[in-house]
Amino acid sequence: MLTFQVQPADAKKGGLGLSLPPEHGEQASCELQIRLDDQRAQFGPGSLNGFAGNQKSPREGGAPDGGGNCAIENLIGVNRSFMVRVIVKGDGKIGASLIDAEIAGQRTMISYRPDLTVQKLIFRVEGVELVNVRIAALLL
């Protein structure tokens, strides 16, 4: 379980990306991205070099029911300091990971990532500061 507080420098500006790559390469990587300027969050393909490209929300024709890449709009509570909680549950039996993110205690997203066993974290920030970053084992 990963938790952190996001402190925007200016309201409705900036964003962050949390890339979750496997031990080697980036083929099965996943990125949780939160953009304050347009109040969107998304799961997209992770990259070692930069932010993931835009994903579609259901209104734009995206399909979050597929469990992979998707976006949500109209985030609530992100114009001031807010908390993000992320749970990554890897399962060797199915050879995949489930990633569950809660944003500002208001919105949640879940992504199913086949062939991903998360081994590291990469944070990218623009116009925000991350504080109180904590990682803890979660016994389920």
C-alpha positions as CSV (number, residue, x, y, z in Angstrom):
1,M,0.0,0.0,0.0
2,L,1.3,3.4,-1.0
3,T,-0.1,6.7,0.4
4,F,1.0,10.3,-0.2
5,Q,-0.3,13.8,0.1
6,V,-0.4,16.0,-3.0
7,Q,0.2,19.7,-2.4
8,P,-0.5,21.8,-5.6
9,A,1.5,25.0,-5.9
10,D,-1.5,26.7,-7.6
11,A,-5.1,25.6,-7.7
12,K,-6.1,23.6,-10.8
13,K,-2.6,23.5,-12.2
14,G,0.0,20.7,-12.4
15,G,-0.2,17.0,-12.1
16,L,1.6,13.8,-11.3
17,G,2.3,10.4,-12.7
18,L,3.1,7.3,-10.7
19,S,4.6,4.7,-13.0
20,L,4.6,1.1,-11.9
21,P,7.1,-0.8,-14.0
22,P,8.2,-4.5,-13.8
23,E,11.8,-5.3,-12.8
24,H,13.1,-5.1,-16.3
25,G,11.9,-2.9,-19.2
26,E,8.6,-1.2,-19.5
27,Q,6.5,-3.6,-21.6
28,A,3.8,-4.3,-19.0
29,S,4.2,-1.0,-17.1
30,C,1.2,0.9,-15.8
31,E,0.9,4.6,-14.9
32,L,-1.6,6.3,-12.6
33,Q,-1.8,9.9,-13.8
34,I,-3.6,12.8,-12.0
35,R,-4.0,16.1,-13.9
36,L,-5.2,19.0,-11.9
37,D,-5.6,21.4,-14.8
38,D,-8.5,19.4,-16.4
39,Q,-9.5,17.5,-13.2
40,R,-8.8,14.0,-14.7
41,A,-7.2,10.8,-13.6
42,Q,-6.2,7.9,-15.7
43,F,-4.5,4.6,-15.9
44,G,-2.3,4.3,-19.0
45,P,0.8,2.4,-20.2
46,G,3.8,3.4,-18.1
47,S,7.0,4.7,-19.5
48,L,10.5,5.1,-18.1
49,N,10.9,8.4,-20.0
50,G,7.7,10.5,-19.6
51,F,4.0,10.8,-18.9
52,A,1.6,8.4,-20.5
53,G,-0.6,9.7,-23.4
54,N,-4.2,10.6,-22.9
55,Q,-6.7,7.9,-22.3
56,K,-10.5,8.1,-23.0
57,S,-13.1,8.5,-20.3
58,P,-16.5,6.8,-20.7
59,R,-18.0,10.0,-22.0
60,E,-15.3,10.1,-24.7
61,G,-15.9,6.5,-25.7
62,G,-13.4,4.8,-23.3
63,A,-14.3,1.4,-21.7
64,P,-13.3,1.3,-18.1
65,D,-15.1,-2.1,-17.8
66,G,-12.2,-3.7,-19.6
67,G,-10.1,-3.1,-16.5
68,G,-7.0,-1.7,-18.3
69,N,-6.4,1.8,-19.6
70,C,-9.1,4.3,-18.8
71,A,-9.8,7.8,-17.5
72,I,-12.2,9.5,-15.2
73,E,-13.3,13.1,-15.3
74,N,-14.5,15.7,-12.8
75,L,-12.2,14.9,-9.9
76,I,-13.5,16.4,-6.6
77,G,-11.2,17.9,-3.9
78,V,-8.0,18.2,-6.0
79,N,-7.9,22.1,-6.0
80,R,-6.2,22.0,-2.6
81,S,-4.0,19.5,-0.7
82,F,-5.3,15.9,-1.1
83,M,-4.4,12.3,-0.2
84,V,-3.8,9.5,-2.7
85,R,-3.9,5.8,-1.7
86,V,-2.8,3.1,-4.0
87,I,-3.0,-0.7,-3.4
88,V,-1.1,-3.0,-5.7
89,K,-2.1,-6.7,-5.4
90,G,0.1,-9.0,-7.4
91,D,-1.1,-12.5,-8.0
92,G,1.3,-15.2,-9.3
93,K,-1.5,-17.6,-9.9
94,I,-3.0,-15.3,-12.6
95,G,0.3,-13.7,-13.5
96,A,-1.1,-10.2,-13.1
97,S,-1.6,-7.3,-10.7
98,L,-4.7,-5.3,-9.6
99,I,-4.1,-1.7,-8.9
100,D,-6.6,0.2,-6.9
101,A,-6.3,4.0,-6.5
102,E,-8.3,6.4,-4.3
103,I,-8.0,10.1,-5.1
104,A,-8.9,12.7,-2.4
105,G,-11.2,10.3,-0.6
106,Q,-13.7,10.9,-3.4
107,R,-13.0,8.9,-6.5
108,T,-11.6,5.4,-7.0
109,M,-10.1,3.6,-10.0
110,I,-9.1,0.0,-10.5
111,S,-6.9,-1.4,-13.3
112,Y,-6.1,-5.1,-14.2
113,R,-2.5,-5.4,-15.5
114,P,-1.6,-8.7,-17.1
115,D,2.0,-9.8,-16.9
116,L,2.9,-7.1,-14.4
117,T,4.7,-7.8,-11.1
118,V,5.5,-4.3,-9.8
119,Q,9.1,-4.0,-8.7
120,K,9.7,-0.2,-8.5
121,L,8.0,3.1,-8.4
122,I,8.7,6.2,-10.5
123,F,7.1,9.5,-9.5
124,R,6.8,12.4,-12.0
125,V,5.5,15.8,-10.8
126,E,4.6,19.1,-12.4
127,G,3.6,22.0,-10.2
128,V,2.8,19.8,-7.2
129,E,4.8,18.6,-4.2
130,L,4.4,15.1,-2.8
131,V,4.7,14.8,1.0
132,N,4.2,12.1,3.6
133,V,5.0,9.3,1.1
134,R,4.6,6.0,2.8
135,I,4.9,2.4,1.6
136,A,3.6,-0.4,3.8
137,A,3.0,-4.1,3.3
138,L,-0.7,-4.9,3.3
139,L,-1.7,-8.3,4.6
140,L,-4.9,-9.5,2.9
